[in-house]
Amino acid sequence: MNIKVYGADWCSDCVIAKRFLDSKGVEFEYIDITDNQQAIALVEEINNGKRVIPTLMVDGVSFTNPGINGLMKILAQ
């Protein structure tokens, strides 16, 4: 499973998502969008012009702020 988490260190939902994935031993790439124009553009493209984080890309499929329940469902696939 290839997981990329787009977020920011000041975002509490992003911190929670990272901690959850770490606690499950899941490998993922974290991309801080704060000063990354390419990452910001991708997040806005996925979310209809909105900068919603965390946005996850899992095996090429996007998930916008899935929360813990959503992350559990994603990992169960």
Backbone as XML, in Angstrom:
<?xml version="1.0"?>
<chain id="A" units="angstrom">
  <residue number="1" name="MET">
    <atom name="N" x="0.852" y="-1.172" z="0.000"/>
    <atom name="CA" x="0.000" y="0.000" z="0.000"/>
    <atom name="C" x="0.901" y="1.239" z="0.000"/>
  </residue>
  <residue number="2" name="ASN">
    <atom name="N" x="0.717" y="2.099" z="-1.003"/>
    <atom name="CA" x="1.489" y="3.326" z="-1.123"/>
    <atom name="C" x="0.643" y="4.478" z="-0.589"/>
  </residue>
  <residue number="3" name="ILE">
    <atom name="N" x="1.075" y="5.064" z="0.547"/>
    <atom name="CA" x="0.300" y="6.115" z="1.197"/>
    <atom name="C" x="1.116" y="7.395" z="1.267"/>
  </residue>
  <residue number="4" name="LYS">
    <atom name="N" x="0.499" y="8.498" z="0.809"/>
    <atom name="CA" x="1.083" y="9.826" z="0.959"/>
    <atom name="C" x="0.079" y="10.663" z="1.748"/>
  </residue>
  <residue number="5" name="VAL">
    <atom name="N" x="0.579" y="11.310" z="2.787"/>
    <atom name="CA" x="-0.252" y="12.172" z="3.619"/>
    <atom name="C" x="0.180" y="13.610" z="3.364"/>
  </residue>
  <residue number="6" name="TYR">
    <atom name="N" x="-0.734" y="14.417" z="2.842"/>
    <atom name="CA" x="-0.474" y="15.835" z="2.621"/>
    <atom name="C" x="-1.083" y="16.588" z="3.790"/>
  </residue>
  <residue number="7" name="GLY">
    <atom name="N" x="-0.257" y="17.359" z="4.492"/>
    <atom name="CA" x="-0.757" y="18.059" z="5.657"/>
    <atom name="C" x="0.170" y="19.183" z="6.073"/>
  </residue>
  <residue number="8" name="ALA">
    <atom name="N" x="0.006" y="19.608" z="7.329"/>
    <atom name="CA" x="0.847" y="20.661" z="7.903"/>
    <atom name="C" x="1.020" y="20.358" z="9.387"/>
  </residue>
  <residue number="9" name="ASP">
    <atom name="N" x="2.174" y="20.738" z="9.908"/>
    <atom name="CA" x="2.484" y="20.420" z="11.304"/>
    <atom name="C" x="1.572" y="21.141" z="12.292"/>
  </residue>
  <residue number="10" name="TRP">
    <atom name="N" x="0.968" y="22.252" z="11.886"/>
    <atom name="CA" x="0.073" y="23.003" z="12.772"/>
    <atom name="C" x="-1.357" y="22.449" z="12.761"/>
  </residue>
  <residue number="11" name="CYS">
    <atom name="N" x="-1.621" y="21.484" z="11.900"/>
    <atom name="CA" x="-2.976" y="20.924" z="11.721"/>
    <atom name="C" x="-3.175" y="19.739" z="12.671"/>
  </residue>
  <residue number="12" name="SER">
    <atom name="N" x="-4.099" y="19.886" z="13.627"/>
    <atom name="CA" x="-4.308" y="18.824" z="14.616"/>
    <atom name="C" x="-4.815" y="17.535" z="13.970"/>
  </residue>
  <residue number="13" name="ASP">
    <atom name="N" x="-5.664" y="17.636" z="12.952"/>
    <atom name="CA" x="-6.155" y="16.431" z="12.268"/>
    <atom name="C" x="-5.010" y="15.698" z="11.569"/>
  </residue>
  <residue number="14" name="CYS">
    <atom name="N" x="-4.044" y="16.462" z="11.057"/>
    <atom name="CA" x="-2.883" y="15.854" z="10.400"/>
    <atom name="C" x="-2.017" y="15.118" z="11.414"/>
  </residue>
  <residue number="15" name="VAL">
    <atom name="N" x="-1.804" y="15.738" z="12.567"/>
    <atom name="CA" x="-1.006" y="15.116" z="13.626"/>
    <atom name="C" x="-1.670" y="13.823" z="14.086"/>
  </residue>
  <residue number="16" name="ILE">
    <atom name="N" x="-2.982" y="13.845" z="14.250"/>
    <atom name="CA" x="-3.726" y="12.651" z="14.676"/>
    <atom name="C" x="-3.600" y="11.547" z="13.630"/>
  </residue>
  <residue number="17" name="ALA">
    <atom name="N" x="-3.742" y="11.899" z="12.354"/>
    <atom name="CA" x="-3.639" y="10.897" z="11.283"/>
    <atom name="C" x="-2.244" y="10.275" z="11.264"/>
  </residue>
  <residue number="18" name="LYS">
    <atom name="N" x="-1.205" y="11.111" z="11.396"/>
    <atom name="CA" x="0.167" y="10.595" z="11.402"/>
    <atom name="C" x="0.397" y="9.672" z="12.597"/>
  </residue>
  <residue number="19" name="ARG">
    <atom name="N" x="-0.065" y="10.076" z="13.768"/>
    <atom name="CA" x="0.107" y="9.252" z="14.976"/>
    <atom name="C" x="-0.615" y="7.917" z="14.836"/>
  </residue>
  <residue number="20" name="PHE">
    <atom name="N" x="-1.818" y="7.949" z="14.254"/>
    <atom name="CA" x="-2.585" y="6.710" z="14.079"/>
    <atom name="C" x="-1.837" y="5.761" z="13.149"/>
  </residue>
  <residue number="21" name="LEU">
    <atom name="N" x="-1.381" y="6.267" z="12.015"/>
    <atom name="CA" x="-0.662" y="5.420" z="11.064"/>
    <atom name="C" x="0.620" y="4.876" z="11.694"/>
  </residue>
  <residue number="22" name="ASP">
    <atom name="N" x="1.333" y="5.720" z="12.428"/>
    <atom name="CA" x="2.545" y="5.266" z="13.120"/>
    <atom name="C" x="2.221" y="4.167" z="14.124"/>
  </residue>
  <residue number="23" name="SER">
    <atom name="N" x="1.127" y="4.340" z="14.862"/>
    <atom name="CA" x="0.760" y="3.357" z="15.900"/>
    <atom name="C" x="0.420" y="2.004" z="15.302"/>
  </residue>
  <residue number="24" name="LYS">
    <atom name="N" x="-0.019" y="2.005" z="14.049"/>
    <atom name="CA" x="-0.362" y="0.759" z="13.360"/>
    <atom name="C" x="0.826" y="0.191" z="12.587"/>
  </residue>
  <residue number="25" name="GLY">
    <atom name="N" x="1.961" y="0.886" z="12.649"/>
    <atom name="CA" x="3.154" y="0.423" z="11.937"/>
    <atom name="C" x="3.050" y="0.561" z="10.434"/>
  </residue>
  <residue number="26" name="VAL">
    <atom name="N" x="2.225" y="1.492" z="9.981"/>
    <atom name="CA" x="2.000" y="1.689" z="8.550"/>
    <atom name="C" x="3.040" y="2.664" z="7.997"/>
  </residue>
  <residue number="27" name="GLU">
    <atom name="N" x="3.694" y="2.271" z="6.916"/>
    <atom name="CA" x="4.646" y="3.165" z="6.269"/>
    <atom name="C" x="3.885" y="4.146" z="5.386"/>
  </residue>
  <residue number="28" name="PHE">
    <atom name="N" x="4.297" y="5.410" z="5.466"/>
    <atom name="CA" x="3.672" y="6.440" z="4.639"/>
    <atom name="C" x="4.672" y="7.562" z="4.423"/>
  </residue>
  <residue number="29" name="GLU">
    <atom name="N" x="4.414" y="8.323" z="3.370"/>
    <atom name="CA" x="5.224" y="9.507" z="3.094"/>
    <atom name="C" x="4.416" y="10.720" z="3.543"/>
  </residue>
  <residue number="30" name="TYR">
    <atom name="N" x="5.037" y="11.573" z="4.354"/>
    <atom name="CA" x="4.363" y="12.788" z="4.821"/>
    <atom name="C" x="4.885" y="13.973" z="4.030"/>
  </residue>
  <residue number="31" name="ILE">
    <atom name="N" x="3.974" y="14.739" z="3.451"/>
    <atom name="CA" x="4.345" y="15.905" z="2.664"/>
    <atom name="C" x="3.717" y="17.138" z="3.313"/>
  </residue>
  <residue number="32" name="ASP">
    <atom name="N" x="4.564" y="18.000" z="3.870"/>
    <atom name="CA" x="4.109" y="19.243" z="4.492"/>
    <atom name="C" x="3.833" y="20.243" z="3.375"/>
  </residue>
  <residue number="33" name="ILE">
    <atom name="N" x="2.593" y="20.711" z="3.281"/>
    <atom name="CA" x="2.214" y="21.601" z="2.178"/>
    <atom name="C" x="2.504" y="23.069" z="2.475"/>
  </residue>
  <residue number="34" name="THR">
    <atom name="N" x="2.954" y="23.381" z="3.689"/>
    <atom name="CA" x="3.096" y="24.775" z="4.118"/>
    <atom name="C" x="3.827" y="25.643" z="3.094"/>
  </residue>
  <residue number="35" name="ASP">
    <atom name="N" x="4.998" y="25.239" z="2.662"/>
    <atom name="CA" x="5.778" y="26.026" z="1.700"/>
    <atom name="C" x="6.044" y="25.245" z="0.413"/>
  </residue>
  <residue number="36" name="ASN">
    <atom name="N" x="5.126" y="24.360" z="0.069"/>
    <atom name="CA" x="5.318" y="23.480" z="-1.080"/>
    <atom name="C" x="4.203" y="23.754" z="-2.092"/>
  </residue>
  <residue number="37" name="GLN">
    <atom name="N" x="4.476" y="24.621" z="-3.057"/>
    <atom name="CA" x="3.444" y="25.033" z="-4.017"/>
    <atom name="C" x="2.897" y="23.865" z="-4.833"/>
  </residue>
  <residue number="38" name="GLN">
    <atom name="N" x="3.749" y="22.912" z="-5.167"/>
    <atom name="CA" x="3.294" y="21.750" z="-5.935"/>
    <atom name="C" x="2.296" y="20.929" z="-5.112"/>
  </residue>
  <residue number="39" name="ALA">
    <atom name="N" x="2.599" y="20.723" z="-3.833"/>
    <atom name="CA" x="1.696" y="19.962" z="-2.959"/>
    <atom name="C" x="0.395" y="20.725" z="-2.726"/>
  </residue>
  <residue number="40" name="ILE">
    <atom name="N" x="0.487" y="22.035" z="-2.539"/>
    <atom name="CA" x="-0.719" y="22.860" z="-2.363"/>
    <atom name="C" x="-1.606" y="22.743" z="-3.591"/>
  </residue>
  <residue number="41" name="ALA">
    <atom name="N" x="-1.017" y="22.824" z="-4.776"/>
    <atom name="CA" x="-1.782" y="22.740" z="-6.025"/>
    <atom name="C" x="-2.487" y="21.387" z="-6.132"/>
  </residue>
  <residue number="42" name="LEU">
    <atom name="N" x="-1.801" y="20.315" z="-5.746"/>
    <atom name="CA" x="-2.410" y="18.987" z="-5.806"/>
    <atom name="C" x="-3.587" y="18.883" z="-4.848"/>
  </residue>
  <residue number="43" name="VAL">
    <atom name="N" x="-3.395" y="19.337" z="-3.611"/>
    <atom name="CA" x="-4.469" y="19.283" z="-2.610"/>
    <atom name="C" x="-5.666" y="20.104" z="-3.078"/>
  </residue>
  <residue number="44" name="GLU">
    <atom name="N" x="-5.425" y="21.286" z="-3.624"/>
    <atom name="CA" x="-6.524" y="22.123" z="-4.120"/>
    <atom name="C" x="-7.214" y="21.492" z="-5.318"/>
  </residue>
  <residue number="45" name="GLU">
    <atom name="N" x="-6.458" y="20.843" z="-6.181"/>
    <atom name="CA" x="-7.049" y="20.166" z="-7.342"/>
    <atom name="C" x="-7.971" y="19.028" z="-6.886"/>
  </residue>
  <residue number="46" name="ILE">
    <atom name="N" x="-7.503" y="18.246" z="-5.937"/>
    <atom name="CA" x="-8.296" y="17.116" z="-5.427"/>
    <atom name="C" x="-9.571" y="17.601" z="-4.750"/>
  </residue>
  <residue number="47" name="ASN">
    <atom name="N" x="-9.480" y="18.740" z="-4.048"/>
    <atom name="CA" x="-10.581" y="19.213" z="-3.205"/>
    <atom name="C" x="-11.316" y="20.423" z="-3.782"/>
  </residue>
  <residue number="48" name="ASN">
    <atom name="N" x="-11.454" y="20.457" z="-5.095"/>
    <atom name="CA" x="-12.235" y="21.490" z="-5.774"/>
    <atom name="C" x="-11.833" y="22.904" z="-5.388"/>
  </residue>
  <residue number="49" name="GLY">
    <atom name="N" x="-10.518" y="23.155" z="-5.364"/>
    <atom name="CA" x="-10.013" y="24.487" z="-5.083"/>
    <atom name="C" x="-9.803" y="24.797" z="-3.616"/>
  </residue>
  <residue number="50" name="LYS">
    <atom name="N" x="-10.178" y="23.872" z="-2.739"/>
    <atom name="CA" x="-10.027" y="24.096" z="-1.296"/>
    <atom name="C" x="-8.775" y="23.406" z="-0.782"/>
  </residue>
  <residue number="51" name="ARG">
    <atom name="N" x="-8.169" y="24.016" z="0.215"/>
    <atom name="CA" x="-6.944" y="23.490" z="0.824"/>
    <atom name="C" x="-7.321" y="22.699" z="2.068"/>
  </residue>
  <residue number="52" name="VAL">
    <atom name="N" x="-7.913" y="21.511" z="1.858"/>
    <atom name="CA" x="-8.377" y="20.670" z="2.959"/>
    <atom name="C" x="-7.289" y="19.651" z="3.305"/>
  </residue>
  <residue number="53" name="ILE">
    <atom name="N" x="-6.876" y="19.647" z="4.579"/>
    <atom name="CA" x="-5.859" y="18.699" z="5.026"/>
    <atom name="C" x="-6.332" y="18.030" z="6.312"/>
  </residue>
  <residue number="54" name="PRO">
    <atom name="N" x="-5.934" y="16.813" z="6.563"/>
    <atom name="CA" x="-5.062" y="16.015" z="5.716"/>
    <atom name="C" x="-5.795" y="15.486" z="4.486"/>
  </residue>
  <residue number="55" name="THR">
    <atom name="N" x="-5.084" y="15.453" z="3.393"/>
    <atom name="CA" x="-5.534" y="14.776" z="2.188"/>
    <atom name="C" x="-4.565" y="13.625" z="1.972"/>
  </residue>
  <residue number="56" name="LEU">
    <atom name="N" x="-5.114" y="12.436" z="1.789"/>
    <atom name="CA" x="-4.285" y="11.246" z="1.600"/>
    <atom name="C" x="-4.438" y="10.723" z="0.188"/>
  </residue>
  <residue number="57" name="MET">
    <atom name="N" x="-3.334" y="10.240" z="-0.350"/>
    <atom name="CA" x="-3.350" y="9.497" z="-1.607"/>
    <atom name="C" x="-2.933" y="8.075" z="-1.254"/>
  </residue>
  <residue number="58" name="VAL">
    <atom name="N" x="-3.831" y="7.125" z="-1.498"/>
    <atom name="CA" x="-3.570" y="5.721" z="-1.187"/>
    <atom name="C" x="-3.691" y="4.937" z="-2.486"/>
  </residue>
  <residue number="59" name="ASP">
    <atom name="N" x="-2.557" y="4.445" z="-2.960"/>
    <atom name="CA" x="-2.525" y="3.706" z="-4.229"/>
    <atom name="C" x="-3.242" y="4.470" z="-5.337"/>
  </residue>
  <residue number="60" name="GLY">
    <atom name="N" x="-3.032" y="5.802" z="-5.376"/>
    <atom name="CA" x="-3.591" y="6.632" z="-6.437"/>
    <atom name="C" x="-5.015" y="7.111" z="-6.203"/>
  </residue>
  <residue number="61" name="VAL">
    <atom name="N" x="-5.629" y="6.742" z="-5.080"/>
    <atom name="CA" x="-6.991" y="7.166" z="-4.750"/>
    <atom name="C" x="-6.905" y="8.205" z="-3.633"/>
  </residue>
  <residue number="62" name="SER">
    <atom name="N" x="-7.648" y="9.310" z="-3.780"/>
    <atom name="CA" x="-7.580" y="10.375" z="-2.777"/>
    <atom name="C" x="-8.658" y="10.220" z="-1.708"/>
  </residue>
  <residue number="63" name="PHE">
    <atom name="N" x="-8.288" y="10.626" z="-0.499"/>
    <atom name="CA" x="-9.192" y="10.644" z="0.652"/>
    <atom name="C" x="-8.972" y="11.971" z="1.359"/>
  </residue>
  <residue number="64" name="THR">
    <atom name="N" x="-10.043" y="12.714" z="1.582"/>
    <atom name="CA" x="-9.945" y="14.025" z="2.209"/>
    <atom name="C" x="-10.379" y="13.936" z="3.663"/>
  </residue>
  <residue number="65" name="ASN">
    <atom name="N" x="-9.448" y="14.242" z="4.556"/>
    <atom name="CA" x="-9.678" y="14.255" z="6.001"/>
    <atom name="C" x="-10.556" y="13.076" z="6.434"/>
  </residue>
  <residue number="66" name="PRO">
    <atom name="N" x="-10.059" y="11.846" z="6.262"/>
    <atom name="CA" x="-10.896" y="10.673" z="6.538"/>
    <atom name="C" x="-11.168" y="10.403" z="8.012"/>
  </residue>
  <residue number="67" name="GLY">
    <atom name="N" x="-10.400" y="11.000" z="8.924"/>
    <atom name="CA" x="-10.591" y="10.715" z="10.342"/>
    <atom name="C" x="-10.124" y="9.302" z="10.673"/>
  </residue>
  <residue number="68" name="ILE">
    <atom name="N" x="-10.168" y="8.954" z="11.948"/>
    <atom name="CA" x="-9.693" y="7.640" z="12.393"/>
    <atom name="C" x="-10.533" y="6.518" z="11.795"/>
  </residue>
  <residue number="69" name="ASN">
    <atom name="N" x="-11.861" y="6.666" z="11.800"/>
    <atom name="CA" x="-12.719" y="5.612" z="11.233"/>
    <atom name="C" x="-12.422" y="5.396" z="9.756"/>
  </residue>
  <residue number="70" name="GLY">
    <atom name="N" x="-12.237" y="6.481" z="9.027"/>
    <atom name="CA" x="-11.908" y="6.371" z="7.610"/>
    <atom name="C" x="-10.553" y="5.713" z="7.394"/>
  </residue>
  <residue number="71" name="LEU">
    <atom name="N" x="-9.581" y="6.070" z="8.235"/>
    <atom name="CA" x="-8.252" y="5.454" z="8.126"/>
    <atom name="C" x="-8.337" y="3.954" z="8.399"/>
  </residue>
  <residue number="72" name="MET">
    <atom name="N" x="-9.131" y="3.557" z="9.371"/>
    <atom name="CA" x="-9.292" y="2.124" z="9.674"/>
    <atom name="C" x="-9.883" y="1.389" z="8.468"/>
  </residue>
  <residue number="73" name="LYS">
    <atom name="N" x="-10.854" y="1.983" z="7.807"/>
    <atom name="CA" x="-11.463" y="1.373" z="6.617"/>
    <atom name="C" x="-10.455" y="1.294" z="5.472"/>
  </residue>
  <residue number="74" name="ILE">
    <atom name="N" x="-9.668" y="2.344" z="5.291"/>
    <atom name="CA" x="-8.651" y="2.353" z="4.232"/>
    <atom name="C" x="-7.645" y="1.236" z="4.466"/>
  </residue>
  <residue number="75" name="LEU">
    <atom name="N" x="-7.175" y="1.083" z="5.700"/>
    <atom name="CA" x="-6.184" y="0.061" z="6.010"/>
    <atom name="C" x="-6.748" y="-1.342" z="5.910"/>
  </residue>
  <residue number="76" name="ALA">
    <atom name="N" x="-8.056" y="-1.504" z="6.075"/>
    <atom name="CA" x="-8.689" y="-2.821" z="6.006"/>
    <atom name="C" x="-8.838" y="-3.308" z="4.566"/>
  </residue>
  <residue number="77" name="GLN">
    <atom name="N" x="-8.658" y="-2.427" z="3.593"/>
    <atom name="CA" x="-8.832" y="-2.813" z="2.181"/>
    <atom name="C" x="-7.747" y="-3.768" z="1.733"/>
  </residue>
</chain>
